[in-house]
Amino acid sequence: MNDGNNRVLVLADDFTGANDAGVSLAEAGMSVEVAFTAGQPSTARALILNSDSRAMTAAAADKVAALLRARRHSSRTGR
């Protein structure tokens, strides 16, 4: 059941994409924050992570995976 309190995590590949996604979610009535680090605390319903991954090589994409793992861990531990 969707009670309207679901939290959203968006991974954007650059700052422009992060803000574009954030504007769309804010226009839909959600509180939104754009983060530059995975450990940044947030009380917003929608958290947009800027992975800065647009120009990365496939090998460097591990940074993005680490960003998601760190955010998932911090959300589970309440940090």
Backbone atoms as SQL, in Angstrom:
CREATE TABLE atoms (id INTEGER PRIMARY KEY, chain TEXT, resi INTEGER, resn TEXT, atom TEXT, x REAL, y REAL, z REAL);
INSERT INTO atoms VALUES
  (1, 'A', 1, 'MET', 'N', 0.839, -1.184, 0.000),
  (2, 'A', 1, 'MET', 'CA', 0.000, 0.000, 0.000),
  (3, 'A', 1, 'MET', 'C', 0.878, 1.239, 0.000),
  (4, 'A', 2, 'ASN', 'N', 0.563, 2.196, -0.827),
  (5, 'A', 2, 'ASN', 'CA', 1.304, 3.445, -0.886),
  (6, 'A', 2, 'ASN', 'C', 0.598, 4.472, -0.016),
  (7, 'A', 3, 'ASP', 'N', 1.225, 4.801, 1.119),
  (8, 'A', 3, 'ASP', 'CA', 0.616, 5.771, 2.026),
  (9, 'A', 3, 'ASP', 'C', 1.078, 7.201, 1.743),
  (10, 'A', 4, 'GLY', 'N', 1.839, 7.375, 0.651),
  (11, 'A', 4, 'GLY', 'CA', 2.319, 8.700, 0.307),
  (12, 'A', 4, 'GLY', 'C', 3.563, 9.113, 1.055),
  (13, 'A', 5, 'ASN', 'N', 4.108, 8.225, 1.877),
  (14, 'A', 5, 'ASN', 'CA', 5.305, 8.549, 2.644),
  (15, 'A', 5, 'ASN', 'C', 6.530, 7.789, 2.170),
  (16, 'A', 6, 'ASN', 'N', 6.445, 7.171, 1.003),
  (17, 'A', 6, 'ASN', 'CA', 7.596, 6.444, 0.480),
  (18, 'A', 6, 'ASN', 'C', 8.748, 7.403, 0.251),
  (19, 'A', 7, 'ARG', 'N', 9.971, 6.905, 0.456),
  (20, 'A', 7, 'ARG', 'CA', 11.168, 7.696, 0.184),
  (21, 'A', 7, 'ARG', 'C', 11.735, 7.272, -1.157),
  (22, 'A', 8, 'VAL', 'N', 12.343, 8.224, -1.837),
  (23, 'A', 8, 'VAL', 'CA', 12.880, 7.997, -3.171),
  (24, 'A', 8, 'VAL', 'C', 14.371, 8.319, -3.161),
  (25, 'A', 9, 'LEU', 'N', 15.153, 7.449, -3.791),
  (26, 'A', 9, 'LEU', 'CA', 16.571, 7.703, -3.998),
  (27, 'A', 9, 'LEU', 'C', 16.823, 7.718, -5.494),
  (28, 'A', 10, 'VAL', 'N', 17.386, 8.815, -5.990),
  (29, 'A', 10, 'VAL', 'CA', 17.697, 8.950, -7.413),
  (30, 'A', 10, 'VAL', 'C', 19.205, 9.084, -7.547),
  (31, 'A', 11, 'LEU', 'N', 19.784, 8.335, -8.468),
  (32, 'A', 11, 'LEU', 'CA', 21.204, 8.459, -8.770),
  (33, 'A', 11, 'LEU', 'C', 21.337, 9.186, -10.100),
  (34, 'A', 12, 'ALA', 'N', 21.916, 10.371, -10.061),
  (35, 'A', 12, 'ALA', 'CA', 22.099, 11.173, -11.273),
  (36, 'A', 12, 'ALA', 'C', 23.560, 11.119, -11.702),
  (37, 'A', 13, 'ASP', 'N', 23.793, 11.227, -13.005),
  (38, 'A', 13, 'ASP', 'CA', 25.172, 11.141, -13.490),
  (39, 'A', 13, 'ASP', 'C', 25.901, 12.480, -13.483),
  (40, 'A', 14, 'ASP', 'N', 25.184, 13.575, -13.255),
  (41, 'A', 14, 'ASP', 'CA', 25.836, 14.877, -13.133),
  (42, 'A', 14, 'ASP', 'C', 24.921, 15.845, -12.380),
  (43, 'A', 15, 'PHE', 'N', 25.464, 17.020, -12.075),
  (44, 'A', 15, 'PHE', 'CA', 24.740, 18.007, -11.281),
  (45, 'A', 15, 'PHE', 'C', 23.473, 18.485, -11.981),
  (46, 'A', 16, 'THR', 'N', 23.552, 18.675, -13.287),
  (47, 'A', 16, 'THR', 'CA', 22.380, 19.122, -14.041),
  (48, 'A', 16, 'THR', 'C', 21.267, 18.088, -13.964),
  (49, 'A', 17, 'GLY', 'N', 21.610, 16.829, -14.152),
  (50, 'A', 17, 'GLY', 'CA', 20.619, 15.759, -14.058),
  (51, 'A', 17, 'GLY', 'C', 20.033, 15.641, -12.665),
  (52, 'A', 18, 'ALA', 'N', 20.875, 15.844, -11.653),
  (53, 'A', 18, 'ALA', 'CA', 20.401, 15.786, -10.269),
  (54, 'A', 18, 'ALA', 'C', 19.358, 16.866, -10.016),
  (55, 'A', 19, 'ASN', 'N', 19.657, 18.074, -10.457),
  (56, 'A', 19, 'ASN', 'CA', 18.709, 19.170, -10.251),
  (57, 'A', 19, 'ASN', 'C', 17.453, 19.012, -11.088),
  (58, 'A', 20, 'ASP', 'N', 17.590, 18.501, -12.295),
  (59, 'A', 20, 'ASP', 'CA', 16.426, 18.272, -13.152),
  (60, 'A', 20, 'ASP', 'C', 15.475, 17.271, -12.494),
  (61, 'A', 21, 'ALA', 'N', 16.027, 16.188, -11.985),
  (62, 'A', 21, 'ALA', 'CA', 15.194, 15.192, -11.295),
  (63, 'A', 21, 'ALA', 'C', 14.573, 15.794, -10.039),
  (64, 'A', 22, 'GLY', 'N', 15.357, 16.579, -9.321),
  (65, 'A', 22, 'GLY', 'CA', 14.862, 17.196, -8.099),
  (66, 'A', 22, 'GLY', 'C', 13.705, 18.143, -8.341),
  (67, 'A', 23, 'VAL', 'N', 13.796, 18.937, -9.396),
  (68, 'A', 23, 'VAL', 'CA', 12.715, 19.872, -9.730),
  (69, 'A', 23, 'VAL', 'C', 11.433, 19.106, -10.030),
  (70, 'A', 24, 'SER', 'N', 11.547, 18.043, -10.805),
  (71, 'A', 24, 'SER', 'CA', 10.352, 17.251, -11.147),
  (72, 'A', 24, 'SER', 'C', 9.698, 16.676, -9.903),
  (73, 'A', 25, 'LEU', 'N', 10.501, 16.160, -8.984),
  (74, 'A', 25, 'LEU', 'CA', 9.942, 15.589, -7.757),
  (75, 'A', 25, 'LEU', 'C', 9.372, 16.676, -6.849),
  (76, 'A', 26, 'ALA', 'N', 10.027, 17.821, -6.790),
  (77, 'A', 26, 'ALA', 'CA', 9.514, 18.929, -5.981),
  (78, 'A', 26, 'ALA', 'C', 8.184, 19.430, -6.530),
  (79, 'A', 27, 'GLU', 'N', 8.077, 19.495, -7.851),
  (80, 'A', 27, 'GLU', 'CA', 6.812, 19.916, -8.458),
  (81, 'A', 27, 'GLU', 'C', 5.695, 18.926, -8.163),
  (82, 'A', 28, 'ALA', 'N', 6.059, 17.670, -7.894),
  (83, 'A', 28, 'ALA', 'CA', 5.071, 16.655, -7.529),
  (84, 'A', 28, 'ALA', 'C', 4.750, 16.704, -6.035),
  (85, 'A', 29, 'GLY', 'N', 5.358, 17.653, -5.315),
  (86, 'A', 29, 'GLY', 'CA', 5.030, 17.844, -3.910),
  (87, 'A', 29, 'GLY', 'C', 5.962, 17.181, -2.918),
  (88, 'A', 30, 'MET', 'N', 7.058, 16.623, -3.382),
  (89, 'A', 30, 'MET', 'CA', 7.989, 15.955, -2.469),
  (90, 'A', 30, 'MET', 'C', 9.036, 16.937, -1.962),
  (91, 'A', 31, 'SER', 'N', 9.486, 16.727, -0.724),
  (92, 'A', 31, 'SER', 'CA', 10.654, 17.466, -0.247),
  (93, 'A', 31, 'SER', 'C', 11.876, 16.805, -0.878),
  (94, 'A', 32, 'VAL', 'N', 12.822, 17.617, -1.332),
  (95, 'A', 32, 'VAL', 'CA', 13.944, 17.118, -2.133),
  (96, 'A', 32, 'VAL', 'C', 15.255, 17.700, -1.625),
  (97, 'A', 33, 'GLU', 'N', 16.296, 16.879, -1.631),
  (98, 'A', 33, 'GLU', 'CA', 17.657, 17.345, -1.371),
  (99, 'A', 33, 'GLU', 'C', 18.579, 16.720, -2.395),
  (100, 'A', 34, 'VAL', 'N', 19.569, 17.498, -2.847),
  (101, 'A', 34, 'VAL', 'CA', 20.618, 16.985, -3.727),
  (102, 'A', 34, 'VAL', 'C', 21.869, 16.822, -2.878),
  (103, 'A', 35, 'ALA', 'N', 22.467, 15.635, -2.932),
  (104, 'A', 35, 'ALA', 'CA', 23.656, 15.336, -2.133),
  (105, 'A', 35, 'ALA', 'C', 24.862, 15.108, -3.031),
  (106, 'A', 36, 'PHE', 'N', 26.013, 15.457, -2.502),
  (107, 'A', 36, 'PHE', 'CA', 27.264, 15.238, -3.219),
  (108, 'A', 36, 'PHE', 'C', 28.059, 14.085, -2.627),
  (109, 'A', 37, 'THR', 'N', 27.654, 13.621, -1.454),
  (110, 'A', 37, 'THR', 'CA', 28.287, 12.455, -0.836),
  (111, 'A', 37, 'THR', 'C', 27.196, 11.517, -0.349),
  (112, 'A', 38, 'ALA', 'N', 27.512, 10.236, -0.360),
  (113, 'A', 38, 'ALA', 'CA', 26.518, 9.243, 0.029),
  (114, 'A', 38, 'ALA', 'C', 26.178, 9.318, 1.506),
  (115, 'A', 39, 'GLY', 'N', 27.082, 9.789, 2.324),
  (116, 'A', 39, 'GLY', 'CA', 26.844, 9.824, 3.756),
  (117, 'A', 39, 'GLY', 'C', 26.107, 11.046, 4.245),
  (118, 'A', 40, 'GLN', 'N', 25.742, 11.931, 3.354),
  (119, 'A', 40, 'GLN', 'CA', 25.052, 13.157, 3.752),
  (120, 'A', 40, 'GLN', 'C', 23.693, 12.816, 4.341),
  (121, 'A', 41, 'PRO', 'N', 23.429, 13.215, 5.590),
  (122, 'A', 41, 'PRO', 'CA', 22.122, 12.923, 6.181),
  (123, 'A', 41, 'PRO', 'C', 21.019, 13.707, 5.477),
  (124, 'A', 42, 'SER', 'N', 19.847, 13.129, 5.450),
  (125, 'A', 42, 'SER', 'CA', 18.728, 13.788, 4.786),
  (126, 'A', 42, 'SER', 'C', 17.419, 13.376, 5.437),
  (127, 'A', 43, 'THR', 'N', 16.535, 14.328, 5.574),
  (128, 'A', 43, 'THR', 'CA', 15.182, 14.034, 6.039),
  (129, 'A', 43, 'THR', 'C', 14.174, 14.193, 4.908),
  (130, 'A', 44, 'ALA', 'N', 14.668, 14.528, 3.723),
  (131, 'A', 44, 'ALA', 'CA', 13.790, 14.729, 2.568),
  (132, 'A', 44, 'ALA', 'C', 13.192, 13.405, 2.110),
  (133, 'A', 45, 'ARG', 'N', 12.021, 13.479, 1.510),
  (134, 'A', 45, 'ARG', 'CA', 11.407, 12.268, 0.941),
  (135, 'A', 45, 'ARG', 'C', 12.142, 11.807, -0.297),
  (136, 'A', 46, 'ALA', 'N', 12.737, 12.747, -1.033),
  (137, 'A', 46, 'ALA', 'CA', 13.489, 12.395, -2.240),
  (138, 'A', 46, 'ALA', 'C', 14.926, 12.879, -2.082),
  (139, 'A', 47, 'LEU', 'N', 15.852, 11.950, -2.149),
  (140, 'A', 47, 'LEU', 'CA', 17.268, 12.282, -2.081),
  (141, 'A', 47, 'LEU', 'C', 17.878, 11.997, -3.439),
  (142, 'A', 48, 'ILE', 'N', 18.507, 13.000, -4.019),
  (143, 'A', 48, 'ILE', 'CA', 19.146, 12.864, -5.322),
  (144, 'A', 48, 'ILE', 'C', 20.652, 12.845, -5.092),
  (145, 'A', 49, 'LEU', 'N', 21.310, 11.768, -5.493),
  (146, 'A', 49, 'LEU', 'CA', 22.763, 11.669, -5.365),
  (147, 'A', 49, 'LEU', 'C', 23.416, 12.005, -6.695),
  (148, 'A', 50, 'ASN', 'N', 24.309, 12.970, -6.672),
  (149, 'A', 50, 'ASN', 'CA', 25.080, 13.321, -7.857),
  (150, 'A', 50, 'ASN', 'C', 26.313, 12.424, -7.880),
  (151, 'A', 51, 'SER', 'N', 26.333, 11.445, -8.765),
  (152, 'A', 51, 'SER', 'CA', 27.450, 10.496, -8.820),
  (153, 'A', 51, 'SER', 'C', 28.628, 11.030, -9.622),
  (154, 'A', 52, 'ASP', 'N', 28.405, 12.112, -10.377),
  (155, 'A', 52, 'ASP', 'CA', 29.448, 12.696, -11.219),
  (156, 'A', 52, 'ASP', 'C', 30.097, 11.622, -12.094),
  (157, 'A', 53, 'SER', 'N', 29.263, 10.764, -12.665),
  (158, 'A', 53, 'SER', 'CA', 29.750, 9.590, -13.392),
  (159, 'A', 53, 'SER', 'C', 29.647, 9.702, -14.910),
  (160, 'A', 54, 'ARG', 'N', 29.187, 10.807, -15.415),
  (161, 'A', 54, 'ARG', 'CA', 28.933, 10.923, -16.859),
  (162, 'A', 54, 'ARG', 'C', 30.156, 10.587, -17.705),
  (163, 'A', 55, 'ALA', 'N', 31.314, 11.075, -17.347),
  (164, 'A', 55, 'ALA', 'CA', 32.509, 10.869, -18.170),
  (165, 'A', 55, 'ALA', 'C', 33.390, 9.718, -17.679),
  (166, 'A', 56, 'MET', 'N', 32.887, 8.916, -16.765),
  (167, 'A', 56, 'MET', 'CA', 33.700, 7.827, -16.209),
  (168, 'A', 56, 'MET', 'C', 33.891, 6.687, -17.194),
  (169, 'A', 57, 'THR', 'N', 35.024, 6.051, -17.047),
  (170, 'A', 57, 'THR', 'CA', 35.248, 4.806, -17.773),
  (171, 'A', 57, 'THR', 'C', 34.495, 3.699, -17.049),
  (172, 'A', 58, 'ALA', 'N', 34.387, 2.560, -17.681),
  (173, 'A', 58, 'ALA', 'CA', 33.705, 1.432, -17.043),
  (174, 'A', 58, 'ALA', 'C', 34.402, 1.051, -15.740),
  (175, 'A', 59, 'ALA', 'N', 35.715, 1.089, -15.739),
  (176, 'A', 59, 'ALA', 'CA', 36.457, 0.734, -14.521),
  (177, 'A', 59, 'ALA', 'C', 36.186, 1.732, -13.396),
  (178, 'A', 60, 'ALA', 'N', 36.059, 2.998, -13.738),
  (179, 'A', 60, 'ALA', 'CA', 35.810, 4.024, -12.727),
  (180, 'A', 60, 'ALA', 'C', 34.378, 3.989, -12.212),
  (181, 'A', 61, 'ALA', 'N', 33.515, 3.275, -12.888),
  (182, 'A', 61, 'ALA', 'CA', 32.119, 3.191, -12.454),
  (183, 'A', 61, 'ALA', 'C', 31.979, 2.497, -11.103),
  (184, 'A', 62, 'ASP', 'N', 33.040, 1.867, -10.628),
  (185, 'A', 62, 'ASP', 'CA', 33.011, 1.290, -9.280),
  (186, 'A', 62, 'ASP', 'C', 32.712, 2.360, -8.239),
  (187, 'A', 63, 'LYS', 'N', 33.092, 3.594, -8.527),
  (188, 'A', 63, 'LYS', 'CA', 32.792, 4.698, -7.616),
  (189, 'A', 63, 'LYS', 'C', 31.286, 4.829, -7.418),
  (190, 'A', 64, 'VAL', 'N', 30.552, 4.682, -8.483),
  (191, 'A', 64, 'VAL', 'CA', 29.096, 4.793, -8.418),
  (192, 'A', 64, 'VAL', 'C', 28.515, 3.659, -7.584),
  (193, 'A', 65, 'ALA', 'N', 29.009, 2.456, -7.801),
  (194, 'A', 65, 'ALA', 'CA', 28.529, 1.313, -7.024),
  (195, 'A', 65, 'ALA', 'C', 28.825, 1.518, -5.541),
  (196, 'A', 66, 'ALA', 'N', 30.001, 2.035, -5.227),
  (197, 'A', 66, 'ALA', 'CA', 30.353, 2.295, -3.830),
  (198, 'A', 66, 'ALA', 'C', 29.451, 3.366, -3.233),
  (199, 'A', 67, 'LEU', 'N', 29.099, 4.366, -4.023),
  (200, 'A', 67, 'LEU', 'CA', 28.201, 5.425, -3.576),
  (201, 'A', 67, 'LEU', 'C', 26.840, 4.853, -3.176),
  (202, 'A', 68, 'LEU', 'N', 26.319, 3.976, -4.001),
  (203, 'A', 68, 'LEU', 'CA', 25.028, 3.356, -3.694),
  (204, 'A', 68, 'LEU', 'C', 25.105, 2.450, -2.473),
  (205, 'A', 69, 'ARG', 'N', 26.169, 1.663, -2.386),
  (206, 'A', 69, 'ARG', 'CA', 26.321, 0.781, -1.220),
  (207, 'A', 69, 'ARG', 'C', 26.412, 1.594, 0.063),
  (208, 'A', 70, 'ALA', 'N', 27.166, 2.679, 0.030),
  (209, 'A', 70, 'ALA', 'CA', 27.309, 3.522, 1.215),
  (210, 'A', 70, 'ALA', 'C', 25.979, 4.144, 1.604),
  (211, 'A', 71, 'ARG', 'N', 25.220, 4.608, 0.624),
  (212, 'A', 71, 'ARG', 'CA', 23.924, 5.227, 0.926),
  (213, 'A', 71, 'ARG', 'C', 22.947, 4.197, 1.468),
  (214, 'A', 72, 'ARG', 'N', 22.943, 3.012, 0.875),
  (215, 'A', 72, 'ARG', 'CA', 22.040, 1.968, 1.350),
  (216, 'A', 72, 'ARG', 'C', 22.386, 1.588, 2.782),
  (217, 'A', 73, 'HIS', 'N', 23.670, 1.475, 3.073),
  (218, 'A', 73, 'HIS', 'CA', 24.102, 1.140, 4.428),
  (219, 'A', 73, 'HIS', 'C', 23.698, 2.236, 5.415),
  (220, 'A', 74, 'SER', 'N', 23.919, 3.500, 5.041),
  (221, 'A', 74, 'SER', 'CA', 23.599, 4.588, 5.961),
  (222, 'A', 74, 'SER', 'C', 22.098, 4.709, 6.189),
  (223, 'A', 75, 'SER', 'N', 21.288, 4.378, 5.187),
  (224, 'A', 75, 'SER', 'CA', 19.837, 4.459, 5.381),
  (225, 'A', 75, 'SER', 'C', 19.344, 3.334, 6.278),
  (226, 'A', 76, 'ARG', 'N', 20.013, 2.205, 6.237),
  (227, 'A', 76, 'ARG', 'CA', 19.633, 1.088, 7.109),
  (228, 'A', 76, 'ARG', 'C', 20.041, 1.324, 8.548),
  (229, 'A', 77, 'THR', 'N', 21.130, 2.049, 8.751),
  (230, 'A', 77, 'THR', 'CA', 21.615, 2.293, 10.104),
  (231, 'A', 77, 'THR', 'C', 21.123, 3.617, 10.668),
  (232, 'A', 78, 'GLY', 'N', 20.356, 4.359, 9.864),
  (233, 'A', 78, 'GLY', 'CA', 19.779, 5.612, 10.337),
  (234, 'A', 78, 'GLY', 'C', 20.726, 6.788, 10.308),
  (235, 'A', 79, 'ARG', 'N', 21.821, 6.681, 9.568),
  (236, 'A', 79, 'ARG', 'CA', 22.768, 7.797, 9.486),
  (237, 'A', 79, 'ARG', 'C', 22.581, 8.579, 8.236);
